[in-house]
Amino acid sequence: MAGTENVTELVITGLFRGAEVQRACFVLFLPVYLATLLGNGLIVLTVSVSQSLRSPMYFFLGYLSLVEICYSSTVVPKFLTDLLVEVKTISFQGCLVQIFCLHFFAVVEILLLVVMAYDRYVAICKPLHYMSTMRRQLCHGLVTGTWLGGFLHALIQILITIPLPFCGPNVIDHYFCDLHPLFKLACTDTSVEGIIVLVNSGLISLFAFLTLLCSYIVILLSLRNHSAEGRRKALSTCAAHITVVVLFFGPATFLYVRPASTYTEDKLVAVFFTVFTPVLNPIVYTLRNMEVKIAIRKLWGRKANSGMGK
């Protein structure tokens, strides 16, 4: 591997300087990460066992929550550990693994959001054909396609990084490994690689966001022909999805649809993107979806009764 001939370990600068500030960040971010695991894990469990959540919409929601757990776990555990140590390091191979997993799960989530928008389009605009269109085989195929798309995207990112020579320095100006901060350490011009990243990451986010925007414009226009109750239920479901789309694509577009910079704002946006967005998604979906809330109450009620019967 050409990239590891000299540099075998990278030093991470972190988010903030100062031991007290970092300890405060640890106290803040640890509960957020635990809430991410608990909230998304609860949705995965509820969708898996609840008989009332068998529609394709909840099938995709379960996978979205699973991806949120994996995505957050790619960055946050290492980030939390680094907040407690003075010198933050990661091996070069570990850095590449983190980059691969980060981009893999991010693109899987992007594609899942597009799939979920298509599901809502069929359900609202073509309700009579919904069950025949969104067959189980198609749903499984769409999910498989999201994982394959994420893998190919992440593989391209790694393949353009591995040949680069890294002969020093080895200090990465971020709190986790990502492509732009790593490219700055290469002992060669990386402008071509930067353009590839812009196309591969930024344009995927931008085009997916525009696709989602157009699909929801069509959905909202079609709601004019529905009854008041039908509009209310459809808007409730779509509002949750649109909220999640904005929370995800806003920071993603800021980070990847423009040339890299060294501004601290990039790190702060990345914190929202990697730490806070995954914990907000289950909150958004459970607060705005009565069926999910009822299923969670039934699940916990069944567990409580089972515990009392022992």
C-alpha positions in Angstrom: 0.0 0.0 0.0 1.7 3.1 -1.2 0.0 5.4 1.2 1.5 3.7 4.3 5.2 3.6 3.3 6.1 6.3 5.9 3.1 7.5 7.9 1.6 4.6 9.9 -0.1 6.7 12.6 -2.1 9.9 12.5 -2.6 12.4 15.3 -6.1 13.9 15.5 -6.4 17.5 16.7 -9.9 17.1 18.0 -12.8 19.4 18.2 -11.7 21.8 20.9 -8.5 22.4 22.9 -8.4 22.4 26.7 -9.0 19.5 29.0 -11.9 21.0 30.8 -13.8 21.8 27.5 -13.2 18.3 26.3 -14.5 16.8 29.5 -17.6 19.0 29.2 -18.1 17.8 25.6 -17.8 14.2 26.8 -20.5 14.8 29.5 -22.7 16.3 26.7 -22.1 13.9 23.9 -22.1 10.5 25.8 -25.9 10.8 26.7 -26.6 11.8 23.1 -24.9 8.8 21.7 -26.6 6.5 24.3 -29.9 8.0 23.3 -29.1 7.4 19.6 -28.5 3.7 20.4 -31.6 3.4 22.6 -34.0 5.4 20.3 -33.0 3.8 17.0 -32.7 0.4 18.6 -36.2 0.7 20.0 -37.6 1.5 16.5 -35.7 -1.5 15.0 -37.1 -3.8 17.7 -40.6 -2.4 17.5 -40.8 -2.7 13.7 -39.4 -6.2 13.9 -41.9 -7.6 16.4 -45.0 -5.5 16.0 -47.7 -7.0 13.8 -49.3 -3.5 13.2 -46.1 -2.2 11.5 -45.9 -4.5 8.6 -46.3 -2.0 5.8 -43.3 -1.1 3.5 -43.0 2.3 5.1 -42.1 0.8 8.5 -39.9 -1.8 6.8 -37.8 1.0 5.5 -38.0 2.9 8.7 -36.5 0.0 10.6 -33.6 -0.2 8.2 -33.1 3.6 8.4 -32.8 3.3 12.2 -30.3 0.5 11.9 -28.2 2.5 9.5 -28.3 5.5 12.0 -26.9 3.2 14.7 -24.1 2.0 12.4 -23.4 5.5 11.1 -23.1 7.1 14.5 -21.0 4.2 15.8 -18.5 4.8 13.1 -17.4 8.1 14.6 -18.8 8.8 18.0 -17.2 6.0 20.2 -13.7 6.9 19.0 -14.5 10.6 19.4 -15.7 10.1 23.0 -12.6 8.1 23.8 -10.4 10.9 22.4 -12.1 13.5 24.6 -10.6 11.7 27.6 -7.0 11.5 26.4 -4.4 14.2 25.7 -2.9 12.7 22.6 -5.4 11.5 20.1 -4.1 9.0 17.5 -5.4 6.5 14.9 -3.5 4.1 12.7 -3.5 4.9 8.9 -5.4 1.6 8.3 -7.9 2.5 11.0 -8.4 5.9 9.3 -9.2 4.3 6.0 -11.6 2.0 7.7 -13.4 4.9 9.3 -13.6 6.8 6.1 -15.0 3.7 4.3 -17.7 3.0 6.9 -18.6 6.7 7.3 -19.2 7.1 3.5 -20.8 3.7 3.2 -23.5 4.3 5.8 -24.0 7.9 4.8 -24.9 7.0 1.2 -27.0 4.0 2.3 -29.0 6.5 4.4 -29.3 8.9 1.4 -30.6 6.2 -0.8 -32.9 4.9 1.9 -34.5 8.4 2.2 -35.0 8.4 -1.6 -36.6 4.9 -1.4 -38.9 6.1 1.4 -39.9 9.1 -0.7 -40.8 6.8 -3.5 -42.8 4.6 -1.1 -44.8 7.7 0.1 -45.3 8.8 -3.5 -46.9 5.5 -4.5 -49.0 5.4 -1.2 -50.4 8.9 -1.7 -50.5 9.4 -5.4 -51.4 5.8 -6.5 -53.1 4.3 -3.4 -55.0 1.6 -5.4 -51.8 0.3 -6.8 -49.8 0.5 -3.6 -49.8 -3.1 -2.4 -49.3 -4.5 -5.9 -46.4 -2.0 -6.6 -44.6 -2.1 -3.2 -44.3 -5.9 -3.1 -42.1 -7.6 -0.5 -39.6 -8.6 -3.2 -39.3 -5.0 -4.5 -38.8 -3.7 -0.9 -36.0 -6.2 -0.3 -34.5 -5.4 -3.7 -34.6 -1.6 -3.0 -32.9 -2.1 0.4 -30.3 -4.3 -1.2 -29.7 -1.6 -3.8 -29.1 1.0 -1.1 -26.4 -1.2 0.5 -24.8 -1.9 -2.8 -24.8 1.8 -3.8 -23.2 2.7 -0.4 -20.5 0.0 -0.9 -19.6 1.2 -4.4 -19.5 4.8 -3.3 -17.2 4.1 -0.3 -15.0 1.8 -2.4 -14.4 4.6 -4.9 -13.4 6.9 -2.0 -10.9 4.4 -0.7 -9.5 3.5 -4.1 -8.5 7.1 -4.8 -7.0 7.5 -1.4 -4.8 4.4 -1.1 -2.3 5.3 -3.9 -1.6 8.8 -2.4 1.9 9.2 -0.7 1.8 10.2 2.9 5.3 11.0 4.0 4.5 13.6 6.7 3.2 15.6 8.5 0.8 13.3 10.3 -1.5 15.7 12.1 -5.1 15.6 10.8 -7.1 18.7 11.5 -10.4 17.2 12.5 -12.0 15.0 15.2 -12.3 12.0 12.9 -10.9 10.8 9.6 -12.5 12.2 6.5 -11.2 12.7 3.0 -10.5 16.4 2.8 -8.5 16.7 6.0 -6.6 13.6 5.0 -5.8 14.9 1.5 -4.1 17.9 3.1 -1.5 15.5 4.5 -0.6 13.9 1.1 2.9 14.7 -0.3 1.4 15.4 -3.7 -1.2 17.6 -5.3 -4.7 16.2 -4.6 -6.8 18.6 -6.7 -8.0 15.8 -9.0 -8.9 13.6 -6.0 -10.7 16.6 -4.5 -12.8 16.9 -7.7 -13.6 13.2 -7.6 -14.8 13.5 -4.0 -16.9 16.5 -4.9 -18.5 14.6 -7.7 -18.8 11.3 -5.8 -20.0 12.7 -2.5 -21.4 16.2 -3.1 -23.4 15.6 -6.3 -24.9 12.4 -4.9 -26.2 14.5 -2.0 -27.3 17.3 -4.2 -29.1 15.2 -6.8 -30.7 13.1 -4.2 -31.9 16.2 -2.3 -33.4 17.7 -5.5 -35.1 14.3 -6.3 -36.6 14.3 -2.9 -37.7 17.9 -3.2 -39.4 17.3 -6.5 -41.1 14.1 -5.2 -42.6 15.9 -2.3 -43.8 18.8 -4.4 -45.7 16.3 -6.5 -47.0 14.6 -3.3 -48.2 17.8 -1.8 -49.9 18.9 -5.0 -51.7 15.6 -5.2 -53.0 16.0 -1.7 -55.5 18.6 -3.0 -57.6 15.8 -4.2 -57.8 14.0 -0.9 -60.2 14.3 2.0 -59.4 16.5 4.9 -58.6 13.4 7.1 -56.5 11.9 4.3 -54.5 15.1 3.9 -53.9 15.2 7.6 -52.5 11.7 7.8 -50.4 12.1 4.7 -49.0 15.4 5.8 -48.1 14.0 9.2 -46.1 11.2 7.6 -44.5 13.4 5.0 -43.6 16.1 7.5 -41.6 13.6 9.6 -39.8 12.4 6.5 -39.1 15.9 5.2 -37.8 17.0 8.6 -35.3 14.1 8.6 -34.3 14.9 5.0 -33.5 18.5 5.9 -31.6 17.5 9.0 -29.4 15.1 7.0 -28.9 16.9 3.7 -28.4 20.4 5.1 -25.0 19.5 6.8 -24.1 17.0 4.1 -24.4 19.6 1.4 -22.5 22.2 3.4 -19.6 19.7 3.9 -19.3 18.1 0.5 -20.8 20.3 -2.2 -18.1 22.9 -1.9 -14.3 23.0 -1.8 -12.8 22.0 1.6 -11.7 24.7 4.0 -10.0 24.9 7.4 -12.7 26.8 9.1 -13.9 25.6 12.5 -17.5 25.8 11.3 -16.8 22.6 9.3 -16.1 20.7 12.5 -19.2 22.1 14.2 -21.4 21.2 11.3 -19.8 17.7 11.3 -20.7 17.4 15.0 -24.3 18.0 14.2 -24.1 15.7 11.2 -22.5 12.7 13.1 -23.7 13.2 16.7 -27.0 15.0 16.8 -28.8 14.1 13.6 -28.9 10.3 14.3 -30.6 10.9 17.7 -33.1 13.3 16.2 -34.5 10.9 13.6 -36.2 8.5 16.0 -37.6 11.4 18.0 -39.1 12.9 14.8 -40.6 9.7 13.6 -42.1 8.6 17.0 -43.5 12.0 17.9 -45.3 12.5 14.6 -46.4 8.9 14.0 -49.3 7.6 16.2 -48.9 4.0 14.9 -45.3 3.8 16.0 -46.2 5.3 19.4 -49.0 2.8 19.9 -46.8 -0.1 18.9 -44.0 1.0 21.3 -46.6 1.2 24.2 -47.9 -2.2 23.4 -44.3 -3.6 23.2 -43.4 -2.2 26.6 -46.7 -3.2 28.1 -46.2 -6.7 26.9 -42.7 -6.8 28.4 -44.0 -5.3 31.7 -46.7 -7.9 31.9 -44.3 -10.7 31.1 -41.9 -9.5 33.8 -44.7 -9.3 36.4 -45.9 -12.8 35.5 -42.5 -14.4 36.2 
